[in-house]
Amino acid sequence: MEFFKAIIMGIIQGLAEFLPISSSGHLAIMKHILHIDLDTGLLFDVLLHFGTLIAIFAAFWNDIKELIIEGFKIMGDCIHNLWELVSRAFIKREIRYRKILSTPYRRFVMLIIVSTIPTAFIGYVFQDAIEIAGMTLLVPGLSLILTSVLLTIADRINAGNKTEESASFKDAGIIGIAQGIATLPGLSRSGTTITACLLCGFNREYAVRYSFIMSIPAVLGAVLLKLKDFSVEEIWQSDYYAYIAGTIVAGIVGYICIKTMLIIVKGKKFIGFAYYCFIIGIIAVISHFVI
């Protein structure tokens, strides 16, 4: 792979993964209208996603560290409670259960798990249909227009005050469904999930945190699905310097975009992205019938 192309792809990945403009929609447009081939191979695609995952970990490390710690504690307490239940069948004594959701971060862990379930279901069941949808400009175009509508709603809605302490599992399920639907080409994942968070009453800062942290299992799942088609030969055929450079650029640009999104959502400044997505969506729809 050309070094310059790897850098460009890293920039595109970092920008489109976190800004509400839909990477899949833009890739479809570039492919159909501009006739630009952005196919970089499975290995590099996985590495680009790895770069954006690093960006999320860097931006929200304190939260993610606590989530990992509390996640292991949850598993430990579940094992303890199961042992207490089983042992009571042999020893007659009072059962001493441990409270599972005893801290805000434990609730955060469970909320993420609940959100991931419908996302994984939708992504797996409809993966073929989603791939077919990306082969035409009509679906990405209409989805970009819908993204514009969602971003306008995100700008105008009055945010609530829910955080991990007060958000319900119903909220998490709704947001997970939104993330699953956002696998549709042209529908921005970040824009869709942040809007869903705000509609569920999350405060604006927590909406961004939740949107990006909840994407970690989804991105990992998508990578695992791609790895089933991975060939060892791709490793030997790869240009390591270009791949590493693209991954680093994706991580750096992604980190900057995450920090930018925190500012944008607080200041209700989605309207510029809404206009942009609407214009690009209209161009895509017209091009579908003209080209």
C-alpha positions as CSV (number, residue, x, y, z in Angstrom):
1,M,0.0,0.0,0.0
2,E,1.1,3.5,-0.7
3,F,2.2,5.4,2.4
4,F,0.2,8.5,1.4
5,K,-2.9,6.5,0.8
6,A,-2.5,4.9,4.3
7,I,-2.3,8.4,5.9
8,I,-5.4,9.6,4.0
9,M,-7.4,6.5,5.1
10,G,-6.2,7.0,8.7
11,I,-7.5,10.6,8.6
12,I,-10.9,9.5,7.0
13,Q,-11.3,6.8,9.6
14,G,-10.5,9.1,12.5
15,L,-12.9,11.8,11.2
16,A,-15.8,9.7,10.1
17,E,-15.8,7.3,13.0
18,F,-16.5,10.0,15.6
19,L,-17.9,13.1,13.8
20,P,-21.6,12.6,12.9
21,I,-21.1,12.4,9.1
22,S,-21.3,8.6,8.5
23,S,-18.1,7.0,7.2
24,S,-20.1,4.3,5.3
25,G,-22.1,6.9,3.5
26,H,-19.1,8.8,2.3
27,L,-17.3,5.6,1.2
28,A,-20.3,4.7,-0.9
29,I,-20.4,8.1,-2.5
30,M,-16.7,8.1,-3.2
31,K,-17.0,4.7,-4.8
32,H,-20.0,5.4,-7.0
33,I,-19.7,9.1,-7.9
34,L,-16.0,9.8,-7.7
35,H,-14.9,6.3,-8.7
36,I,-12.3,6.3,-5.9
37,D,-11.3,2.8,-4.8
38,L,-10.8,2.9,-1.0
39,D,-10.5,-0.8,-0.6
40,T,-7.4,-1.2,1.5
41,G,-7.6,-4.9,2.5
42,L,-8.9,-6.7,5.5
43,L,-5.7,-6.3,7.6
44,F,-5.5,-2.5,7.3
45,D,-9.3,-2.2,7.9
46,V,-8.9,-4.0,11.2
47,L,-5.9,-1.9,12.1
48,L,-7.8,1.3,11.4
49,H,-10.5,0.2,13.8
50,F,-7.8,-0.6,16.3
51,G,-6.6,2.9,16.0
52,T,-10.0,4.4,16.7
53,L,-10.4,2.0,19.7
54,I,-7.1,3.4,21.1
55,A,-8.6,6.9,20.7
56,I,-11.6,5.9,22.8
57,F,-9.5,4.3,25.5
58,A,-7.2,7.4,25.6
59,A,-10.1,9.9,25.8
60,F,-12.1,7.9,28.4
61,W,-9.5,5.9,30.2
62,N,-10.6,6.7,33.7
63,D,-14.1,5.6,32.9
64,I,-13.0,2.5,31.0
65,K,-10.6,1.5,33.7
66,E,-13.3,1.6,36.4
67,L,-15.7,-0.3,34.1
68,I,-13.2,-3.1,33.6
69,I,-12.5,-3.3,37.4
70,E,-16.2,-3.3,38.3
71,G,-16.9,-5.7,35.5
72,F,-14.6,-8.3,37.0
73,K,-16.1,-7.6,40.5
74,I,-19.6,-8.2,39.1
75,M,-18.4,-11.6,37.8
76,G,-16.9,-12.4,41.1
77,D,-20.1,-11.5,43.0
78,C,-22.2,-13.5,40.6
79,I,-20.0,-16.5,41.2
80,H,-20.3,-16.0,44.9
81,N,-24.1,-15.7,44.8
82,L,-24.3,-18.8,42.7
83,W,-22.1,-20.7,45.2
84,E,-24.3,-19.5,48.0
85,L,-27.4,-20.7,46.2
86,V,-25.9,-24.1,45.4
87,S,-24.3,-24.7,48.9
88,R,-27.6,-24.0,50.6
89,A,-28.9,-27.3,49.1
90,F,-26.4,-29.1,51.2
91,I,-25.9,-26.8,54.2
92,K,-28.9,-25.3,55.9
93,R,-27.9,-21.7,56.6
94,E,-28.8,-18.2,55.8
95,I,-27.8,-17.2,52.3
96,R,-25.6,-14.1,52.2
97,Y,-26.0,-12.7,48.7
98,R,-23.8,-9.8,47.5
99,K,-25.5,-6.8,45.8
100,I,-24.5,-6.8,42.2
101,L,-25.4,-3.2,41.2
102,S,-23.8,-1.6,44.3
103,T,-22.0,1.3,42.5
104,P,-22.7,3.7,39.6
105,Y,-20.0,2.1,37.5
106,R,-21.5,-1.3,38.0
107,R,-24.8,0.1,36.6
108,F,-22.7,1.6,33.8
109,V,-21.3,-1.9,33.0
110,M,-24.8,-3.4,32.9
111,L,-26.2,-0.6,30.8
112,I,-23.5,-1.2,28.2
113,I,-24.2,-4.9,28.2
114,V,-27.9,-4.3,27.7
115,S,-27.2,-1.9,24.8
116,T,-24.8,-4.3,23.2
117,I,-27.4,-7.1,22.9
118,P,-29.8,-5.5,20.4
119,T,-26.9,-4.0,18.5
120,A,-25.3,-7.4,18.1
121,F,-28.6,-9.0,17.1
122,I,-29.4,-6.4,14.5
123,G,-25.9,-6.3,13.1
124,Y,-25.7,-10.1,12.8
125,V,-29.1,-10.8,11.4
126,F,-29.1,-8.0,8.9
127,Q,-25.4,-8.0,7.9
128,D,-26.1,-9.2,4.3
129,A,-28.9,-6.7,3.8
130,I,-26.7,-3.9,5.1
131,E,-23.9,-4.9,2.7
132,I,-26.4,-4.9,-0.2
133,A,-27.7,-1.5,0.9
134,G,-24.2,0.0,0.5
135,M,-24.1,-1.1,-3.2
136,T,-26.5,1.6,-4.2
137,L,-26.4,5.4,-3.7
138,L,-30.1,5.6,-2.8
139,V,-30.0,4.1,0.7
140,P,-26.9,6.0,1.8
141,G,-28.3,9.2,0.4
142,L,-31.6,8.8,2.3
143,S,-29.8,7.7,5.4
144,L,-27.6,10.9,5.3
145,I,-30.8,13.0,5.0
146,L,-32.1,11.1,8.1
147,T,-28.9,11.8,9.9
148,S,-29.4,15.5,9.1
149,V,-32.8,15.3,10.8
150,L,-31.4,13.5,13.8
151,L,-28.7,16.0,14.3
152,T,-31.2,18.9,14.1
153,I,-33.2,17.2,16.8
154,A,-30.1,16.8,18.9
155,D,-29.4,20.5,18.6
156,R,-32.9,21.5,19.6
157,I,-33.8,19.0,22.3
158,N,-33.5,20.0,25.9
159,A,-31.2,17.5,27.5
160,G,-32.1,15.7,30.7
161,N,-30.0,15.0,33.8
162,K,-29.7,11.2,33.6
163,T,-26.3,9.6,34.1
164,E,-25.2,6.0,35.0
165,E,-26.9,6.4,38.4
166,S,-30.4,7.2,37.0
167,A,-30.5,5.8,33.4
168,S,-32.8,2.8,33.1
169,F,-32.1,-0.5,31.3
170,K,-35.0,0.4,29.0
171,D,-33.1,3.5,28.0
172,A,-30.0,1.3,27.3
173,G,-32.1,-1.1,25.2
174,I,-33.5,1.7,23.1
175,I,-30.0,3.2,22.5
176,G,-28.7,-0.2,21.6
177,I,-31.4,-0.6,19.0
178,A,-30.5,2.8,17.7
179,Q,-26.9,1.8,17.4
180,G,-27.9,-1.4,15.5
181,I,-30.0,0.5,13.1
182,A,-27.1,2.9,12.5
183,T,-25.1,0.1,10.8
184,L,-27.2,1.1,7.8
185,P,-24.9,2.9,5.3
186,G,-25.2,6.7,5.5
187,L,-26.7,6.7,9.0
188,S,-24.1,8.2,11.4
189,R,-23.5,5.9,14.4
190,S,-22.4,8.7,16.7
191,G,-25.1,11.1,15.6
192,T,-27.8,8.4,15.9
193,T,-26.8,7.2,19.4
194,I,-26.1,10.6,20.8
195,T,-29.6,11.7,19.7
196,A,-31.1,8.6,21.2
197,C,-29.3,9.3,24.5
198,L,-30.6,12.9,24.6
199,L,-34.2,11.7,23.8
200,C,-33.9,9.3,26.7
201,G,-33.0,12.1,29.0
202,F,-29.3,11.8,29.3
203,N,-27.3,14.9,30.1
204,R,-25.2,16.1,27.2
205,E,-21.7,15.1,28.5
206,Y,-22.9,11.7,29.5
207,A,-24.6,11.2,26.2
208,V,-21.2,11.5,24.4
209,R,-19.4,9.4,26.9
210,Y,-22.0,6.7,26.7
211,S,-22.2,6.8,22.9
212,F,-18.5,6.3,22.4
213,I,-17.8,3.8,25.2
214,M,-20.8,1.7,24.1
215,S,-19.2,1.5,20.7
216,I,-16.2,-0.6,22.0
217,P,-18.1,-3.9,22.1
218,A,-19.7,-3.2,18.7
219,V,-16.4,-2.3,17.0
220,L,-14.7,-5.4,18.5
221,G,-17.6,-7.6,17.3
222,A,-17.3,-6.1,13.8
223,V,-13.6,-6.8,13.8
224,L,-14.1,-10.4,14.9
225,L,-16.6,-10.9,12.1
226,K,-14.0,-9.6,9.6
227,L,-11.3,-11.8,11.0
228,K,-13.1,-14.9,10.0
229,D,-12.1,-14.0,6.4
230,F,-8.6,-13.2,7.4
231,S,-5.7,-14.8,5.6
232,V,-2.2,-15.2,7.0
233,E,-0.9,-14.4,3.5
234,E,-2.1,-10.8,4.0
235,I,0.5,-10.3,6.8
236,W,3.3,-11.2,4.5
237,Q,2.0,-9.0,1.7
238,S,1.5,-5.9,3.8
239,D,3.5,-2.7,3.9
240,Y,4.2,-2.5,7.7
241,Y,5.3,1.1,7.7
242,A,2.3,2.4,5.9
243,Y,-0.1,0.3,8.0
244,I,1.4,1.5,11.3
245,A,1.4,5.1,10.1
246,G,-2.3,4.9,9.1
247,T,-3.2,3.3,12.4
248,I,-1.5,6.0,14.4
249,V,-3.1,8.8,12.3
250,A,-6.5,7.2,12.8
251,G,-5.9,7.2,16.6
252,I,-4.7,10.8,16.8
253,V,-7.4,12.2,14.6
254,G,-10.0,10.1,16.4
255,Y,-8.9,11.4,19.8
256,I,-9.1,15.0,18.5
257,C,-12.6,14.4,17.1
258,I,-13.9,12.8,20.4
259,K,-12.7,15.9,22.3
260,T,-14.4,18.1,19.6
261,M,-17.6,16.2,20.0
262,L,-17.7,16.9,23.7
263,I,-17.5,20.6,22.9
264,I,-20.1,20.4,20.1
265,V,-22.7,18.6,22.0
266,K,-22.4,20.9,25.0
267,G,-22.8,24.0,22.8
268,K,-25.6,22.6,20.6
269,K,-23.5,23.0,17.4
270,F,-24.7,20.0,15.4
271,I,-26.5,22.2,12.9
272,G,-23.5,22.6,10.6
273,F,-23.1,18.8,10.4
274,A,-26.9,18.6,9.8
275,Y,-26.7,20.9,6.8
276,Y,-23.6,19.1,5.4
277,C,-25.3,15.6,5.7
278,F,-28.5,17.0,4.1
279,I,-26.6,18.4,1.1
280,I,-24.5,15.3,0.6
281,G,-27.6,13.1,1.0
282,I,-29.4,15.1,-1.7
283,I,-26.5,14.8,-4.0
284,A,-26.3,11.0,-3.5
285,V,-30.1,10.5,-4.1
286,I,-30.0,12.6,-7.3
287,S,-26.9,10.8,-8.5
288,H,-28.6,7.5,-8.0
289,F,-31.2,8.3,-10.6
290,V,-28.8,10.2,-12.9
291,I,-25.6,8.1,-13.0
